[in-house]
Amino acid sequence: MKKLSIVVAVLAIIGGLVYYIAANLDSIVAGLIEEHGSAATRTPVRVAGVSTKLGEASAGISRLTVGNPEGFAGNAIEMNAFAIKLDAASLTSDVIVIDEIVVDGARLNVIQQANGNNLQQLIRNLDKGSPADTDEDAGEGKKLIIKRFVLSGAGASLTAPDFDEVREVTLPTITLRNIGQSTNGAVGAEVARQVLEPVFEEALESAAVQALKDKANEALDDAKDKVLEGIFGGEKKPE
């Protein structure tokens, strides 16, 4: 009877633990994202909410923000909504396969300074890895493969000393495939780098293209004004 009582007590504890995890899974996942995300980027990472569906091996994440590195104010990245679909069979293996991540309504805030911009510093932080990483445990733990990553409805703002105001640009839909595939999985910081680098490059390229268009339009307007001045003898053309 004594042994039976011990078994019952152990089962009750396990049952209570399973119930607690199931009831609080969303908050646990949110906490893990914030903890590991902050460690990887060395900036504050915050999540407004997580909704997991174990039966469908899927999750939704709402309002994820990544703070700026030291020396820059505000957030570097703001994402409205994630939709994640997992390969359920991979959850118990060393390499977790994510079939798809779709991010809708993201915003990148690019702040340019004399010695670089905030996004470049964020990438450098990811390359350094977590402050807790050591040579002994490097490469250990779960790795990830993302088969498809889609960023849609995204925009970026660019603040630079040469600009009188913040420039706003719209990013095209960005689709990345087989992230981490070539190395049979990558750790979280490396996955983040592989995702963020092309996104950042697209944001900077779009901002640069927009700046060139603005300058071209300004030059065209100046040329038109000079032509009109010649035609109307310095008087403004009637509206």
Secondary structure as the mmCIF struct_conf table of DSSP 4:
data_model
#
loop_
_struct_conf.conf_type_id
_struct_conf.id
_struct_conf.beg_label_comp_id
_struct_conf.beg_label_asym_id
_struct_conf.beg_label_seq_id
_struct_conf.end_label_comp_id
_struct_conf.end_label_asym_id
_struct_conf.end_label_seq_id
HELX_RH_AL_P HELX_RH_AL_P1 LYS A 2 ALA A 23
TURN_TY1_P TURN_TY1_P1 ASN A 24 ASN A 24
HELX_RH_AL_P HELX_RH_AL_P2 LEU A 25 THR A 41
TURN_TY1_P TURN_TY1_P2 ARG A 42 ARG A 42
BEND BEND1 THR A 43 THR A 43
STRN STRN1 VAL A 45 LYS A 53
HELX_RH_3T_P HELX_RH_3T_P1 LEU A 54 GLU A 56
TURN_TY1_P TURN_TY1_P3 ALA A 57 ALA A 57
STRN STRN2 SER A 58 GLY A 67
HELX_LH_PP_P HELX_LH_PP_P1 ASN A 68 PRO A 69
TURN_TY1_P TURN_TY1_P4 GLU A 70 GLY A 71
BEND BEND2 GLY A 74 GLY A 74
STRN STRN3 ASN A 75 LEU A 86
HELX_RH_3T_P HELX_RH_3T_P2 ALA A 88 SER A 90
TURN_TY1_P TURN_TY1_P5 LEU A 91 THR A 92
BEND BEND3 SER A 93 ASP A 94
STRN STRN4 VAL A 95 GLN A 113
TURN_TY1_P TURN_TY1_P6 ALA A 114 ASN A 115
STRN STRN5 GLY A 116 ASN A 117
HELX_RH_AL_P HELX_RH_AL_P3 ASN A 118 LYS A 128
TURN_TY1_P TURN_TY1_P7 PRO A 131 ALA A 132
TURN_TY1_P TURN_TY1_P8 ASP A 135 GLY A 139
BEND BEND4 GLY A 141 GLY A 141
STRN STRN6 LYS A 143 SER A 152
BEND BEND5 GLY A 153 GLY A 153
STRN STRN7 GLY A 155 THR A 159
TURN_TY1_P TURN_TY1_P9 PRO A 161 ASP A 162
BEND BEND6 ASP A 164 GLU A 165
STRN STRN8 ARG A 167 THR A 170
HELX_LH_PP_P HELX_LH_PP_P2 LEU A 171 THR A 173
STRN STRN9 ILE A 174 ILE A 179
TURN_TY1_P TURN_TY1_P10 GLY A 180 GLY A 180
HELX_RH_3T_P HELX_RH_3T_P3 GLN A 181 THR A 183
TURN_TY1_P TURN_TY1_P11 ASN A 184 ASN A 184
STRN STRN10 ALA A 186 ALA A 186
HELX_RH_AL_P HELX_RH_AL_P4 GLY A 188 ILE A 231
TURN_TY1_P TURN_TY1_P12 PHE A 232 GLY A 234
BEND BEND7 GLU A 235 GLU A 235
HELX_LH_PP_P HELX_LH_PP_P3 LYS A 236 PRO A 238
#
